[in-house]
Amino acid sequence: MRLQEQDVSRGGLANPAAALTADGGLSAITGFIRKTLVIAELEARKIRHDPTDLLTRAVQPALWLLVFGQVFTQIRAIPTGNLRYIDFMAPGILAQSVLFIAIFSGITIIWERDLGIIHKFLASPTPRAALVLGKALSAGVRGLSQMLIIYLLALLLGVQLSWNPLFLIGTLVAVLLGASLFSTFSLIIACMVKTRERFMGIGQVLTMPLFFASNAIYPVAIMPLWLQIIARLNPLSYQVDLLRALMLGQANAGDVAVDFLILIAVTAVLIVIGARVYPRAAT
C-alpha cells in the first residue's frame, strides 16, 4: 500500500500546483479564442445591416476583370508565360478586392470611439489582442464574400480555375490571412490619426501604391529594379503569389509554405502592434 501511495504521489496527484498551472494555461487559451470569436461575430453581424456594401465593393474588381482583363488578354501586351492574361490577373484582382475592403475597415474604430464603445471594450476583461484579432477576422468574412463574387466572374470569363478541395480551402485561408493583415494595418492607422477625414485620406493614398507595387496585374520580372525591391517587401505580393498558385492549381508545396509563413508572421506582428496602440483610440 505504501508503495502504491508513493507511486500515486509521484504520478502528479500530489502536485496540484502543476495541474492548476496546466489547467490555467488551457483555460486562458480557450478564453482568448472564445473572446476573439465573440468580437468577430459582433463585427460580422454588421454586414446584415448593410449587405449592399459588399456588392458595391465588388464593382471595381468586376470592372478590372471585364474591361482591363479582357482588353489585355486580346492584345497580349504583358508577358505571362503559358498563362492567358485573364487567368494571370484573376487572383490579383481577388487580392485587390480584399485589400480595398480591409484597408478601410479601420474607420469603424473612429466611429466606436465617438460612440463610447471603445471605452467599454477597454473596461472589459477582454485582452487587447483578442479585440484586434476579432476585428481582423470579421474583415476576413467580408473578404470571403468577395472571393465568391470573383470566382463567379472568373467562371463567366472562362478562367481556368482549380477545383481541388485542398486548393479551395487554401484559397479561403489566404483570403482570411490577407484581410486580417491589412485590416489590422488599417486599425493601427486609425488609432494613430484619430479623425475620419485624415484616415480616409491616408487609406486612399496607400491602396493604389500597394496594388501597383505588387505582382497583381503584371509579373515582377518586367518591373524596374527599384520597383522589384518594393514588390518583394510588399505583403500583397505574397498574397497574390499564394492565390495564383492555389486558384490556378499550380501550387508548389515549398513556395506555398513560404508565402503562408510570411503572411502569418506579418499579421502576428501587426496584431501585437495593434494591441499596444488600441488604447490610444479612446483618447
Long-range contacts (C-beta under 8 A, 24 or more apart in sequence): 32-127, 32-129, 32-130, 35-126, 35-127, 35-130, 35-134, 36-130, 36-133, 36-134, 36-137, 37-134, 37-137, 38-134, 39-126, 39-130, 39-131, 39-133, 39-134, 39-135, 39-138, 40-133, 40-134, 40-135, 40-137, 40-138, 40-141, 41-138, 42-134, 42-138, 43-108, 43-134, 43-135, 43-137, 43-138, 43-139, 44-137, 44-138, 44-141, 44-142, 46-138, 47-141, 47-142, 47-145, 54-142, 54-145, 54-146, 54-149, 57-97, 57-100, 57-101, 57-142, 57-146, 58-97, 58-146, 58-149, 58-150, 60-97, 60-100, 61-93, 61-94, 61-96, 61-97, 61-100, 61-146, 61-149, 61-150, 61-153, 62-149, 62-153, 64-89, 64-93, 64-96, 64-217, 65-89, 65-90, 65-93, 65-150, 65-153, 65-154, 65-157, 66-153, 66-157, 68-217, 69-93, 69-157, 70-157, 78-217, 78-218, 78-219, 78-222, 79-219, 79-222, 80-219, 83-248, 84-160, 86-157, 86-158, 86-159, 87-159, 87-160, 87-248, 88-219, 88-244, 89-216, 89-217, 90-150, 90-154, 90-157, 90-159, 90-161, 90-247, 91-240, 91-243, 91-244, 91-246, 91-247, 91-248, 92-214, 92-215, 92-216, 92-217, 92-240, 92-243, 92-244, 93-150, 93-216, 93-217, 94-146, 94-147, 94-150, 94-175, 94-243, 94-247, 95-178, 95-214, 95-216, 95-236, 95-239, 95-240, 95-243, 96-211, 96-216, 97-143, 97-146, 97-149, 97-150, 98-143, 98-146, 98-147, 98-175, 98-178, 98-179, 98-182, 98-239, 99-178, 99-182, 99-207, 99-210, 99-211, 99-236, 100-207, 101-139, 101-142, 101-143, 101-146, 101-179, 102-139, 102-142, 102-143, 102-178, 102-179, 102-180, 102-181, 102-182, 102-183, 102-185, 102-186, 103-182, 103-183, 103-185, 103-186, 103-203, 103-206, 103-207, 103-210, 104-186, 104-200, 104-203, 105-135, 105-138, 105-139, 105-142, 105-183, 105-186, 105-187, 106-183, 106-186, 106-187, 106-188, 106-189, 106-190, 106-191, 106-199, 106-203, 107-186, 107-190, 107-196, 107-199, 107-200, 107-203, 108-135, 109-187, 109-190, 109-191, 109-281, 110-190, 110-194, 110-195, 110-196, 110-199, 110-281, 111-196, 112-281, 113-194, 113-281, 113-282, 118-281, 118-282, 119-282, 122-278, 122-279, 122-282, 127-275, 128-274, 128-275, 128-276, 128-278, 128-279, 129-271, 129-272, 129-274, 129-275, 131-275, 131-278, 132-184, 132-187, 132-271, 132-274, 132-275, 132-278, 133-180, 133-271, 135-183, 135-184, 135-187, 136-179, 136-180, 136-181, 136-183, 136-184, 136-187, 136-267, 136-271, 137-176, 137-180, 138-183, 139-179, 139-180, 139-182, 139-183, 140-175, 140-176, 140-177, 140-179, 140-180, 140-183, 142-179, 143-175, 143-176, 143-178, 143-179, 144-172, 144-175, 144-176, 146-175, 147-171, 147-172, 147-175, 154-247, 160-248, 161-247, 161-248, 161-249, 162-246, 162-247, 162-248, 162-249, 164-249, 167-246, 167-247, 167-249, 167-251, 168-246, 170-242, 170-246, 170-251, 170-256, 171-243, 171-246, 171-247, 173-260, 174-239, 174-242, 174-243, 174-246, 174-259, 174-260, 174-263, 175-243, 177-239, 177-260, 177-263, 177-264, 177-267, 178-235, 178-236, 178-239, 178-263, 180-267, 181-235, 181-239, 181-263, 181-266, 181-267, 181-270, 182-235, 182-236, 184-267, 184-270, 184-271, 184-274, 185-270, 187-274, 187-278, 188-270, 188-273, 188-274, 188-277, 190-281, 191-274, 191-277, 191-278, 191-280, 191-281, 192-277, 192-280, 194-281, 210-234, 210-236, 211-236, 214-240, 215-240, 215-241, 216-240, 235-262, 235-263, 235-266, 238-262, 238-263, 239-263
